[in-house]
Amino acid sequence: LDQKIVEIERFFGETLGILKLRVGFEEQEEIELTQQRFLLEELLKENSAFQEIAFVNVEGFETAKKRQDSKEELPLRNVSKEEYFKQALQGTPYLGTVLFFPSSPHMQLAAPVHNRKDDIIQVLAADISLAPIQDVIRQTRLGTSGFVYIVGKDGNLIAHSRPEISRAGESMRMVERVKKIRSQAKILVAIG
């Protein structure tokens, strides 16, 4: 079980780590647009969990955006009021709440982009699929009848080692074990 926890921590560490970008120039200006587009394409190739990824300028306007399954230009938005942007702009990486889609649960991540002087020049934000975490948990067995599941801080199921028992997004708030440890972490692993 400890190995599975390490795998999940590694997934988040690597995924968020990829977003922590530092450029080689000292100027307090955005990365050149063609470079932004190139970097987004490379980031999507590097980590298949990224579903959508965008650069955002310090005013809160997306400047470049790419989606895993699309070559089309995506509409750019003003995200200045979004919590992920505000937190990353303050210098703190953001891990959002889990959202549930038919394909898999997703989570919003964001991190500041720094220049060589350590100034924040942009924000890099991504929507990630948690399917890799579901795969890790599905492969976990505890004896012949035990099981493992991951629940978000809100008490909703993210992954279960026996998906025939429960589905992602299902509320686990009333499960005694979940009630006891729910407030301790963004994501928790429970054993049954």
Buried (B, 14 or more C-beta within 10 A) or exposed (E): EEEBEEBBEEBBEEBBEBBEBEBEEEEEBBBEEEEBBEBBBEBBEEBEBBBBBBBBBBEBBBBBBBBBEEEEEEEBEEBBEBEBBBBBBEEEBBBBEBBBEEEBBBBBBBBBBBBEEEBBBBBBBBBBBBBBBBEBBBEBEEEEEEBBBBBBBEBBBBBBBBBEEBEBBBEBEEBEBBEEEBEEEEBBBBEB
